[in-house]
């Protein structure tokens, strides 16, 4: 069953809203770069467009998490997504009136990214408020499956097709999908007001409190460092993936498309067997297996000499990446108290994007100095070293919060 009855009606509204907005985001995933390319061929401006998608997370991620722990979370999601609708609608008007330019596109991407930081930081805190602690894993699977299917598989080809039909159509479609998602979120039943009641502290103090909580919680601190490190290494390798596919493996443009799609397909396949895996193996075992698979993925891509081998590796990557994302989010949400979900979650998301930015910044120079496979060797060594350091701690991380009656989870 897609949404088991025990998860309740509010969860079904959340899942439907997430899937709907993910289709819109997937459409923009393809249409956005096409719109940028239609306005400029300047590599610096094209690269800036990619940077502007991540910059808001680095600037505002921690603030967004703190605000999610201060104010009414449902209202934040509604306001942030309403602003996203207005931003994309404004872009549509620029396109229709033929006033669109690269400056308008870049400004739109940055403002949209700011709204997305607040929307996503808060939306990620809702699941523990809607389902029981023992159902968090099931809820995470449904949300992650929707992301993979809607955002990674369905949305991008639809976005490219709509852009070919007319520059404005993918963005009009995104507006309609965001409006539908807004309606679905509005149906969710959540307690009014902030989860902390009356708050008399400054936002900066709340941010420091959240960082302090992570620093003093050994399991969550280690998990945050793992996520930061593994995203630095993956960002370094991913930054040259297109050149690796075209020049090292001689796959061509179509082959590169297959390479990137393979990971999404692997993730979708993993959703079908995830429940069976969790019945047979503990969360700690799954975490160890996923991180070990990441190490072997980088080694495999460093050694690969043919496209079909790389595609098979990316299929496996998609499968274990889905499993890791679902398990690690479940472990974190089970261990973190409700009043800290926004701040702790924002620490993880900020670390994720910071890792990718650092990795992308160093991946190119590494490849230029030592060759296109060098970033993958760097990633292999880095992930192997980090895994060796945390291997024994993964057992305690998987069970963090099990004995704490104050952690999140709806009774």
N, C-alpha and C positions, 0 to 999 in steps of 0.2 A: 504494500500500500504506500502511495506517495506520501501522504500525511496521516499517520496512524491516529485514530480517534483520541488516544490517551494524551496526545500533545495539545489538544484543545483547539477551539475555534480561533483564538487570538494568534496562535502560531500559524494557522493556515492563512490568515490575513498577512502576516509578516512574510511568509514564504512566497505568497502570490505577488506581493509588492516587490520583494527582492528579485524574483525571476523576471518580472515585467521591466523593472528599471535596468536589469542586467542586459536585456535585449537591446534597450536603447543605448546603453554604454557600449555594447558590442558593435552596434551600427556606427557609433561615433569613432570607435577604434579604427575602423577602416576609412570612414569618410573624412575624419579629421586630417590625417596625413595627406590624403588626396586633395583636400581643400588647400592645405599649406603649399603643396607642390603646384597647384594651379595658380598660385600667386607669386611664387618665387622658386628659382633653382639655386639660390645661394645656399651652399652647404652650412654656413654659420647660422643663418636664419632657420633652416630646417632643423638643425641640432638644437637651437634655442627653443623651438616648439616642443621638442621632447623634454627639455629641461624644465620648461614652465609647467609641465604636468606634474612634476615631482617637487618643485620648489615650495609650493604651499604647504606640503607635509613637513618639510624641514623648518619652515618659518612658523607655522601655526599649529602643528600637530599636537604638541603638549598643551597648548591653550585650549584647543578643541576638546581634548580629553577632560581637562579640568572643568570646563563649562558643562560637559555632559553629566558630571557628578554634582553640579550645583543646581541646575534648572530642570524643568519638566522635559524629560527626554523625548516623549512623543511630540511635544510642541517644537523642540529643536529640529527634529527630523522633518516635520511639516514645513517649517519656515525655511530651512536650508534647501529643501527640494523645490519649494515655490520660487526661491531665488534662482535656482538652476533653470527652471522653466523660463523665467523672465530673461535670463542671459542668453539662452539658446534662441528664444523668440526674437530677441534683438538682433542676433546674428542673421536669422532668417530675413528680417526686414532689410538689413544691409545687402544681403545677396539679391533679394527681389528688386530692390531699387538700384542695383548695380553700383553700390557705394562700398562694396567689400574691398579690402586691401590686406596686405600682409600684416600691417599694424593693427587693424581691426581684429584679424584672426588671432594674433598673438595675445592681444589684450583680452579677448573673449576666453581663450584657453586658460589664462591665468586667473581671471575672475571666477570662471566655472570651477577651476581647481580649488579655489578658496572655499566655495560653497560645498564642494565635494568632501573636503576635509571634515567640515562640521557635520555633514549628513552621514558620512560613513563612520566617523568616530563614534557618533551617538547610536547609529543603527546597530553597531556591533555590540552594544551593551544590552540590547533588548531581549535577546534569546534567553539569558539566565533569569530574566524577570517573568518570562512566559511559561517556561517548562520546569519540571522538577529536575533536581541535580542528576538523577540517574538517566534522564532523557536528553541531556545536553548533547551526547554523542550522536544520537539519532537525529536531533534537530540540526546539528552541524553538517551531517551528511547531506541532508535535503538542501540546505542552503549552498553548500559547496558544489553539489551536483548541478544546481540551477545556474551557478556562476559559470561552470565549465561549459554547460550546454548552451546557455543563452549568450554569454559574453564572449566565449572563445570559439564556438562552432557556428551557431546560428547567426549571431549579430554581424560579424565582419563580412561574410559574403553578401548578406542582404544590404549592408551599408554600401559596399562597392557597386552592387547592381543599381541601387537607388541613385547613387552619385552619377553613374553613367546615364541614367534617365533624366537627370536634372540636378544641378548643384545644390539646390535648396531642399530637395525631397528627403534625404536622410535626416536632416535636422528638423524638418517638420514632423517626421515620424517620431523622432526622439522626443519632441515636445509632447506629442499625444501620449506616448508611453509613460513619460514622467507624470503627466496629469492623471493617467489611470493608476499609477503607483501611489500617487498622493491620495486618491480616493480610497485605495485599499488600506493604506496606513491609518487613515482617519477612522476606519472601522474597528481598529484594535482597541481592546479594553485594557487600560493601564491605570494605576493609581495616579491621581492628579498631583502636581507639584514635584519638587526635587526629591531624590532618594535620601538626601541627608537632612531633610526638613529645613529649618531656618539656618542659613549660612552667614556667619559674621566675619569670615576671613577674606583676604584678598586673593585674587586668582593666582598671583605669583606664589603666595604661601601654599595654596592647594597644589600647584605644580611641584614645588619642593617637597611637599608631603608625599605626593605620589612617587617621585623619584626615590625618596628616602624609604618608602615601603618596599619598592623593588630591590633596593640596595641591601636591605636588612633581611629580605626573604631569600634564603640561599637557593632554593629550587628555582624560583622565578628569575632571580638574578642570573643564574647560569643559563637558563633557557633564553633570556634576552641576549646574552653574549653569543650563544650558538646562532641565533637568528641573524644578528649583526654580522658575524664572521662568515657564515654560509652565504649571505647575500653579497658580501664583498667579493668572495671568490666566484660566485655565479655571475655577478655583474661584470667582472673582468672577462670571463669567457663569453658571455652573451653579447658583449659590446662588439666583438669581431665575428659573430656567428655568420652574418651575411657574407663576409669576405672568406671565411673558412669554408662555407658551402660552395661559393662560386669559384674561388681560386685554388683552394686546397683539394676539395673533393670533386671539382668540375661538375657540379650538379645542375647548373643553370638556374634561371629564375623560377621555373616550375618546381624544380627539385628543392629549392630553398623554401618555397611555399609548402611543399609536402613535409619538409623537416619541421617547420614551425607548427603545422597542423597536427603532426604526429603526437606531440605532447598532449594536446587537447583530447585527442582520441584515446590516448592511454589513460587520461584522467577519467573519461566517461566509462571506460571499461572497468576501472577500479571501483567506480560507484556500485557496479553490479555485484561485486564480490566482497565489498567492505564489511557488511554485517557478518558474513561467514568468517572473515579474517578475525574480527573482534571476538567472535565466539571461541575461536581456537587458540588465539594468542593474547597475551597480556598487552596493556598499553606500553609498558616498558620495552617489551620485545619488539613491538611494531616501531617504536621510536628508534631503537638501535638499528633495526633492519633498514629503515628509511634513510638514516644518516649514512650508514655503510653503503647503501645503494648510490647516494650522492657522490661519495668518494669514488666508487667504481665507474660512475657515469663520466666524470671528468677524465679518468684514466682511459676509458674506452674511446672517448672522443679524441683524446690526444693521440691514440694509436690508430684510429680508424683511417683507412685509405680509400674506402668506397662509400658512395652515398647510401646504399641500402643498409649497410651496417649502422651508419649514423641515424637513419630513420628508426631502426629497431631500438637503438639506444634511447632515442627521444620518446618512443612509445613507453619504454620502461620508466623513463623520467617522469612522464605525465602521470603514470600509475602511482609511483611512490610519492610524488609531490602532492597529489590529492590526499593520499593517506596521511602523510606528514601534516599537511595543513589542517585536516580534520582532527587528528589526534592532538596536535599541539594546542589548537584553539580550545578543544574540550578540556584538556589538562589545565590550561590557564583559567578558563571560566569557572572550573570547579574549585580552583584554589584561591581565587581573588574574591574578597567581600564585595557585595553589591555596591557599596558606596565608593569603591575604588576601581570599579570596572572601566570607567571612562579613562581615568588617568593611567592606569596600568596598560590598558589596551593601546593608548596613544603612544606610550613608551615603545611598545613592540612595533607599531606601525611606523613610527619615526625612525626606529633602528633599522627596520626593513628598507625604507627608502634611502636612508643615509648610507646603508651598505651598498645598495645598487649604484648610487651616485659615485661613491668612492671607487667601487669596482669598475664602473664605466670610465672613470677618469684615468685609471691606471692600466686598463686592459689594452687600449690602443698603443701607448708607448711600449708596453711589454712586447706586443706583437711586432711592432716596428723594429725593435731592437733584436729580438730573438726568433721571429717567425710566427706564423699564424697559429701554430699549435702551442706556442709558449704560454698563452693565458690559461689553457686547459691544464698544462703541467703545473702552473702556479696554483690553480684551483685544486688540483689533486693533492698537492703537498699541503696546502693550507687546510683543507677539510680533513685530511687524514690526521694532521697534528691536533686539530681541535677535537676531533672525535676521540682520539686517544686520551686527551685530557679530561673529557666529561663522561667517558663510557660508564664508569662505575656509579656516577651520580644520576644517571638516567633512571635507575630504579626508584630512587627517592623522588625525583621530579615527577614521574608518572603518577605517584600517589600523594602529591602535595595537596594538603587541605582535607585529606580523608578524615582526620580526627578533629577538625576545627568546626564547631557548630555554627560559627559566624560567617562562613563562606557563603557565596552566592548560591542561588537555587531556590526556586519557588516551592513551597511546601504543598 
